[in-house]
């Protein structure tokens, strides 16, 4: 799952998203670019509802990465 933050997101808003993920037993990797911060969520997100995360201040959009159906490991 990827969390894309709005362009002018504050550090406090980013920290709030990180704490939300920690509270829900996820790990994450942050990538900060010139215009956006992207947080890659690590863990089993298949059944995790994104509505609460999407409502946090500073969140632009949440993308779920589709499950790989190829059977490859």
C-alpha positions as protocol buffer text, in pm:
chain_id: "A"
residue {
  index: 1
  type: UNK
  ca { x: 0 y: 0 z: 0 }
}
residue {
  index: 2
  type: UNK
  ca { x: 124 y: 348 z: -78 }
}
residue {
  index: 3
  type: UNK
  ca { x: 23 y: 668 z: 101 }
}
residue {
  index: 4
  type: UNK
  ca { x: 82 y: 983 z: -103 }
}
residue {
  index: 5
  type: UNK
  ca { x: 91 y: 1299 z: 102 }
}
residue {
  index: 6
  type: UNK
  ca { x: -25 y: 1639 z: -22 }
}
residue {
  index: 7
  type: UNK
  ca { x: 233 y: 1880 z: -163 }
}
residue {
  index: 8
  type: UNK
  ca { x: 254 y: 2113 z: 138 }
}
residue {
  index: 9
  type: UNK
  ca { x: 218 y: 1853 z: 411 }
}
residue {
  index: 10
  type: UNK
  ca { x: 374 y: 1938 z: 746 }
}
residue {
  index: 11
  type: UNK
  ca { x: 611 y: 1712 z: 935 }
}
residue {
  index: 12
  type: UNK
  ca { x: 346 y: 1686 z: 1207 }
}
residue {
  index: 13
  type: UNK
  ca { x: 94 y: 1548 z: 954 }
}
residue {
  index: 14
  type: UNK
  ca { x: 349 y: 1296 z: 827 }
}
residue {
  index: 15
  type: UNK
  ca { x: 425 y: 1191 z: 1184 }
}
residue {
  index: 16
  type: UNK
  ca { x: 52 y: 1145 z: 1248 }
}
residue {
  index: 17
  type: UNK
  ca { x: 25 y: 907 z: 950 }
}
residue {
  index: 18
  type: UNK
  ca { x: 332 y: 715 z: 1067 }
}
residue {
  index: 19
  type: UNK
  ca { x: 188 y: 678 z: 1416 }
}
residue {
  index: 20
  type: UNK
  ca { x: -144 y: 558 z: 1270 }
}
residue {
  index: 21
  type: UNK
  ca { x: 45 y: 290 z: 1077 }
}
residue {
  index: 22
  type: UNK
  ca { x: 244 y: 187 z: 1385 }
}
residue {
  index: 23
  type: UNK
  ca { x: -76 y: 170 z: 1591 }
}
residue {
  index: 24
  type: UNK
  ca { x: -217 y: -68 z: 1327 }
}
residue {
  index: 25
  type: UNK
  ca { x: 93 y: -295 z: 1337 }
}
residue {
  index: 26
  type: UNK
  ca { x: 247 y: -184 z: 1007 }
}
residue {
  index: 27
  type: UNK
  ca { x: 600 y: -83 z: 922 }
}
residue {
  index: 28
  type: UNK
  ca { x: 676 y: 172 z: 652 }
}
residue {
  index: 29
  type: UNK
  ca { x: 938 y: 330 z: 433 }
}
residue {
  index: 30
  type: UNK
  ca { x: 928 y: 704 z: 363 }
}
residue {
  index: 31
  type: UNK
  ca { x: 1040 y: 858 z: 36 }
}
residue {
  index: 32
  type: UNK
  ca { x: 1053 y: 1237 z: 26 }
}
residue {
  index: 33
  type: UNK
  ca { x: 1061 y: 1405 z: -313 }
}
residue {
  index: 34
  type: UNK
  ca { x: 1050 y: 1763 z: -433 }
}
residue {
  index: 35
  type: UNK
  ca { x: 671 y: 1779 z: -435 }
}
residue {
  index: 36
  type: UNK
  ca { x: 536 y: 1484 z: -239 }
}
residue {
  index: 37
  type: UNK
  ca { x: 619 y: 1244 z: 39 }
}
residue {
  index: 38
  type: UNK
  ca { x: 527 y: 883 z: -29 }
}
residue {
  index: 39
  type: UNK
  ca { x: 498 y: 630 z: 249 }
}
residue {
  index: 40
  type: UNK
  ca { x: 526 y: 265 z: 147 }
}
residue {
  index: 41
  type: UNK
  ca { x: 338 y: 49 z: 393 }
}
residue {
  index: 42
  type: UNK
  ca { x: 494 y: -287 z: 481 }
}
residue {
  index: 43
  type: UNK
  ca { x: 269 y: -564 z: 604 }
}
residue {
  index: 44
  type: UNK
  ca { x: -49 y: -750 z: 512 }
}
residue {
  index: 45
  type: UNK
  ca { x: -271 y: -470 z: 383 }
}
residue {
  index: 46
  type: UNK
  ca { x: -506 y: -690 z: 176 }
}
residue {
  index: 47
  type: UNK
  ca { x: -798 y: -663 z: 418 }
}
residue {
  index: 48
  type: UNK
  ca { x: -699 y: -336 z: 585 }
}
residue {
  index: 49
  type: UNK
  ca { x: -967 y: -67 z: 540 }
}
residue {
  index: 50
  type: UNK
  ca { x: -810 y: 254 z: 409 }
}
residue {
  index: 51
  type: UNK
  ca { x: -1092 y: 494 z: 505 }
}
residue {
  index: 52
  type: UNK
  ca { x: -938 y: 599 z: 839 }
}
residue {
  index: 53
  type: UNK
  ca { x: -600 y: 657 z: 681 }
}
residue {
  index: 54
  type: UNK
  ca { x: -750 y: 854 z: 392 }
}
residue {
  index: 55
  type: UNK
  ca { x: -918 y: 1091 z: 640 }
}
residue {
  index: 56
  type: UNK
  ca { x: -595 y: 1192 z: 812 }
}
residue {
  index: 57
  type: UNK
  ca { x: -481 y: 1548 z: 754 }
}
residue {
  index: 58
  type: UNK
  ca { x: -227 y: 1581 z: 473 }
}
residue {
  index: 59
  type: UNK
  ca { x: -312 y: 1254 z: 297 }
}
residue {
  index: 60
  type: UNK
  ca { x: -372 y: 1302 z: -76 }
}
residue {
  index: 61
  type: UNK
  ca { x: -448 y: 943 z: -177 }
}
residue {
  index: 62
  type: UNK
  ca { x: -396 y: 584 z: -65 }
}
residue {
  index: 63
  type: UNK
  ca { x: -318 y: 317 z: -326 }
}
residue {
  index: 64
  type: UNK
  ca { x: -353 y: -52 z: -255 }
}
residue {
  index: 65
  type: UNK
  ca { x: -113 y: -266 z: -453 }
}
residue {
  index: 66
  type: UNK
  ca { x: -303 y: -553 z: -616 }
}
residue {
  index: 67
  type: UNK
  ca { x: -224 y: -905 z: -501 }
}
residue {
  index: 68
  type: UNK
  ca { x: -2 y: -1098 z: -739 }
}
residue {
  index: 69
  type: UNK
  ca { x: -218 y: -1377 z: -885 }
}
residue {
  index: 70
  type: UNK
  ca { x: 63 y: -1531 z: -1091 }
}
residue {
  index: 71
  type: UNK
  ca { x: 156 y: -1785 z: -824 }
}
residue {
  index: 72
  type: UNK
  ca { x: 522 y: -1683 z: -843 }
}
residue {
  index: 73
  type: UNK
  ca { x: 716 y: -1649 z: -520 }
}
